């Protein structure tokens, strides 16, 4: 079945690493979003996923959506809630595409072919909403002021 191979385990590892790296610059909601992502990955690796894909493949998308809709209740920031809501709506949209709720067949095929890319972009959007950009600007300012300026003042003259 095509759906059994859509969600790649390498992508799951990469997403977990991105959430962990972004935790340094993020609000407290990052751990809740990381746990939601890990819950989706654990569901993907469980025997329940295989059973679901064999008997009711569209239900797997509903499980993913319910995980993200459950996380929304515990989030503190509105923009993170909107990002997780968008991810949940996309999973419901995928369930609809599997059940042929959309009349143009090209839309269903496009969603199937680009599922992994769209999920990656939605996770990037979630991480973007989690990051406190003030801390990033402060870190980059420290790097610019402390490292670059000290190196530019002590450069060796080159004679040509």
C-alpha positions in Angstrom: 0.0 0.0 0.0 1.3 3.5 -0.9 0.6 5.0 2.5 2.8 2.6 4.4 5.9 4.2 2.9 4.9 7.9 3.0 6.2 8.9 6.4 10.0 8.3 6.4 11.8 7.3 9.6 14.8 9.4 8.6 12.5 12.5 8.4 11.2 11.7 11.8 14.7 11.6 13.3 15.5 14.9 11.5 12.4 16.6 12.9 13.2 15.4 16.4 16.7 16.8 16.1 15.4 20.2 14.8 13.0 20.4 17.8 15.8 19.7 20.2 18.2 22.2 18.7 15.5 24.8 18.5 14.7 24.3 22.2 17.5 26.7 23.2 15.8 29.6 21.5 12.2 28.6 22.1 9.3 29.2 24.4 8.2 26.6 26.9 5.7 25.1 24.3 8.6 23.5 22.4 8.5 20.4 24.7 4.8 19.9 24.1 5.2 20.1 20.3 8.2 17.8 20.5 6.2 15.3 22.4 3.4 15.5 19.8 5.9 14.9 17.1 7.3 11.9 19.0 3.8 10.6 19.6 3.2 10.6 15.9 6.5 8.9 15.3 5.8 6.2 18.0 2.4 5.6 16.4 4.1 5.2 13.0 6.5 2.6 14.5 3.9 0.7 16.4 2.0 -2.4 15.3 -1.2 -0.4 15.6 -0.2 1.7 12.6 0.3 -1.4 10.5 -3.1 -2.7 11.5 -4.7 0.7 10.8 -3.1 0.9 7.4 -4.2 -2.6 6.5 -7.8 -2.1 7.6 -8.7 1.6 7.5 -5.8 3.6 5.9 -7.6 7.0 6.2 -7.9 6.5 9.9 -4.1 6.9 10.3 -4.4 10.5 9.2 -7.2 11.0 11.7 -4.9 9.7 14.5 -2.2 12.2 13.5 -4.7 15.0 13.5 -6.1 14.0 16.9 -2.6 14.1 18.4 -2.1 17.7 17.2 -5.6 18.8 18.2 -5.0 17.4 21.7 -1.7 19.3 22.0 -3.5 22.6 21.2 -5.3 22.4 24.5 -2.1 22.7 26.5 -0.3 25.3 24.5 0.2 28.9 25.8 1.0 30.9 22.7 -1.7 31.7 20.1 0.6 31.5 17.1 1.8 28.1 18.1 -1.8 27.0 18.5 -2.5 28.2 15.0 0.5 26.3 13.7 -0.6 23.0 15.3 -4.2 23.6 14.2 -2.9 24.0 10.6 -1.0 20.7 10.9 -4.2 18.9 12.2 -6.3 20.4 9.4 -3.8 19.2 6.9 -4.0 15.7 8.2 -7.8 15.7 8.0 -7.3 17.0 4.4 -5.1 14.0 3.7 -7.8 11.7 5.0 -10.3 13.4 2.7 -7.9 13.0 -0.2 -7.6 9.3 0.5 -11.4 8.9 0.6 -11.7 10.9 -2.7 -13.7 13.8 -1.1 -12.2 16.1 -3.8 -13.5 15.9 -7.3 -10.3 16.8 -9.2 -8.1 13.6 -9.1 -5.0 15.7 -9.7 -5.4 17.3 -6.2 -5.4 13.8 -4.6 -2.3 12.8 -6.5 -0.5 16.0 -5.8 -1.2 15.6 -2.0 0.1 12.0 -2.1 3.2 12.9 -4.0 4.1 15.9 -1.8 2.9 14.7 1.6 6.4 14.5 3.1 7.4 17.9 1.8 4.3 19.5 3.1 4.6 17.9 6.5 8.2 19.0 6.7 7.2 22.6 5.9 4.4 22.5 8.5 6.9 21.3 11.1 9.3 24.1 10.0 6.3 26.5 10.5 5.7 25.1 14.0 9.4 25.6 14.9 9.3 29.1 13.4 6.4 30.0 15.7 8.1 28.5 18.7 11.4 30.4 18.4 11.9 33.6 20.3 13.5 35.7 17.7 14.7 38.2 20.3 17.1 35.6 21.7 18.4 34.7 18.2 19.1 38.4 17.4 20.9 38.7 20.8 23.0 35.7 20.1 23.9 36.9 16.6 24.7 40.3 18.0 27.1 38.7 20.5 28.7 36.8 17.7 29.0 39.9 15.5 30.3 42.1 18.3 32.6 39.6 20.1 34.0 37.4 17.4 33.9 39.3 14.1 35.1 42.6 15.4 37.9 41.2 17.4 39.1 39.2 14.3 38.8 42.2 12.0 41.0 44.4 14.2 43.8 41.8 14.5 44.2 40.8 10.9 47.6 40.4 9.3 48.6 42.8 6.6 49.0 41.3 3.2 51.5 42.8 0.9 50.9 42.5 -2.9 
